[in-house]
């Protein structure tokens, strides 16, 4: 007959010291959200910072749609010239 191992018991101290389990929740986002092709990439506390990064992205990749979304006023502001493509087709 095989011997059984004694059951392991945990003390309450180990349970209280255990760290919080990792979760996949995102951190709280700031007011202004930088969106590229309608996908949020980053959030910023100020409109100026979001527009500056948006202009850098728009200059590097002119084909994508870059906008800044204000989550408090629910306003979406496009970065770059929206009518530029329409003018070149009409000429």
Protein Blocks (a to p, Z undefined) as FASTA:
>chain_A
ZZddddddddfklmmmpccdddfbdcdddfbdcdeehiafbdcfbfklmmmmmmmmmmmm
mmbccddddfklopacdedjfklmmmmmmZZ
